Amino acid sequence: MAADKYQDIRDAIRDLCAQFPSEYFRQIDEARGYPEAFVDALTQAGWLAALIPQEYGGSGLGLTEASVIMEEINRAGGNSGACHGQMYNMGTLLRHGSEQQKRAWLPKIASGELRLQSMAVTEPTTGTDTTQLKTTAVRRADRYVVNGQKVWISRVQHSDLMILLARTTPLSEVTKKSEGMSIFLVDLHQAIGQGMTVRPIANMVNHETNELFFDNLEIPAENLIGEEGKGFRYILDGLNAERTLIAAECIGDGYWFIDKVSKYVNERMVFGRPIGQNQGVQFPITRAWINLSAANLMRFEACELFDASKPCGAQANMAKLLAADASWEAANACLQFHGGFGFANEYDVERKFRETRLYQVAPISTNLILSYVAEHVLGLPRSF
Ligand SMILES: Cc1cc2nc3c(=O)[nH]c(=O)nc-3n(C[C@H](O)[C@H](O)[C@H](O)COP(=O)(O)OP(=O)(O)OC[C@H]3O[C@@H](n4cnc5c(N)ncnc54)[C@H](O)[C@@H]3O)c2cc1C
């Protein structure tokens, strides 16, 4: 691909990633391990603090630059899912935390002394219908007491802090169902074993994710972020950045698949010619490339709007859907045209195939994006 104005960032991430070749990520995947050395290297180089303003110790870059970082990690064969939370979860604290909270936490998050890798929203009985969540936080003097359960909460075992969304006013007592929820910064070292239990979920991707159980977990009242009752809106405020960064990761995956399969079909000889000479092989790869290129434009449009502080909900959601679809299409073509070898671990195709499949479902399912665009962009009737 031609150089763009982010080439310096691209080159720096490529250099860093070159120290962690495919074998590294393959071995971590096979061992269901965590890429600690890779995440440490990214942290020490300051890349995960890209979105933290300089006054709090970060590099104060825009979402565009941050998205290039994520894209390049995935394009190099890695998986940003191990650490993307550290880049965007702090946004809630940055936008809605008090000055005191920001001064206390952000510099340590920026330096990597503390990891804020986890955000606990999803619950087993309510799923995407977040306003119905059942976890409660009840104020008792200078503390909140939390009871309930979360599911699919990622990176808890590799984090020091976690943002928690819980209901502070019963649903029956609020006028709008989106009111009455609050967010808290949970110190995981204080919480685990003292009201909070973590149960890892074995899953298809090597994604460290967990069930969480809260049994009278006490959180100091000073760890409430922003105003009590407004937590759901605060979470929504962070979603555009998250969606756009995930879109960039999918784009990185898509490039990885297309580079990989293009090289392979040029070299693999069957029936006395490279398989890539067959249009039946060329066209699915080319179609995926075209869709990926279109998704990339939408991703940069979302980034540009976000960085200009303009509304970007539609673009962020559309970028996520287009990029997740394009990377999945590229993944399918890559697997298909590697034939049997696509299923062998040593080619890394099956690993990346599993990793990119996640983004059809999490952090938001494709259907829910369609629903958002139908209602908020096209003005179609609200369906739920
Ligand atoms: C590996 C992994 C990591 C995750 N990490 C986190 C995390 O760190 N923090 C966190 O809070 N959550 C996390 N999640 C949860 C993730 O955000 C949810 O799985 C996702 O939002 C879908 O919610 P659900 O699983 O409850 O599916 P459900 O809400 O049960 O929906 C199931 C499917 O039904 C369809 N559907 C549901 N409602 C509608 C509708 N109204 N119209 C059309 N279709 C609909 C969708 O296709 C959806 O995929 C993670 C999930 C996974 C798998």
The ligand as a Gaussian input file, in Angstrom:
#p B3LYP/6-31G(d) Opt

LIG

0 1
 C      -14.699000     -12.931000      23.517000
 C      -15.685000     -11.928000      24.031000
 C      -15.231000     -10.836000      24.760000
 C      -16.141000      -9.913000      25.297000
 N      -15.686000      -8.896000      26.111000
 C      -16.591000      -8.120000      26.768000
 C      -16.153000      -7.164000      27.757000
 O      -14.944000      -6.996000      28.008000
 N      -17.095000      -6.459000      28.430000
 C      -18.425000      -6.616000      28.221000
 O      -19.209000      -5.946000      28.863000
 N      -18.879000      -7.504000      27.287000
 C      -17.990000      -8.258000      26.568000
 N      -18.428000      -9.175000      25.638000
 C      -19.856000      -9.356000      25.441000
 C      -20.317000      -8.873000      24.078000
 O      -20.348000      -7.465000      24.059000
 C      -21.693000      -9.511000      23.844000
 O      -21.482000     -10.900000      23.672000
 C      -22.384000      -8.942000      22.641000
 O      -22.708000      -7.587000      22.851000
 C      -23.690000      -9.705000      22.360000
 O      -24.412000      -9.856000      23.550000
 P      -24.918000     -11.299000      24.004000
 O      -23.778000     -12.243000      23.904000
 O      -25.592000     -11.185000      25.308000
 O      -25.943000     -11.699000      22.880000
 P      -27.529000     -11.521000      22.898000
 O      -27.920000     -10.155000      23.349000
 O      -28.106000     -12.684000      23.594000
 O      -27.823000     -11.625000      21.347000
 C      -27.502000     -12.827000      20.611000
 C      -27.626000     -12.538000      19.148000
 O      -28.986000     -12.240000      18.871000
 C      -29.111000     -11.189000      17.956000
 N      -30.005000     -10.163000      18.535000
 C      -30.215000      -9.860000      19.842000
 N      -31.127000      -8.866000      19.961000
 C      -31.489000      -8.542000      18.698000
 C      -32.399000      -7.582000      18.135000
 N      -33.129000      -6.759000      18.916000
 N      -32.518000      -7.522000      16.789000
 C      -31.787000      -8.335000      15.997000
 N      -30.911000      -9.254000      16.467000
 C      -30.770000      -9.355000      17.794000
 C      -27.702000     -10.681000      17.659000
 O      -27.314000     -11.198000      16.402000
 C      -26.834000     -11.291000      18.713000
 O      -25.571000     -11.641000      18.173000
 C      -17.532000     -10.077000      25.045000
 C      -17.971000     -11.163000      24.271000
 C      -17.080000     -12.077000      23.769000
 C      -17.600000     -13.253000      22.987000

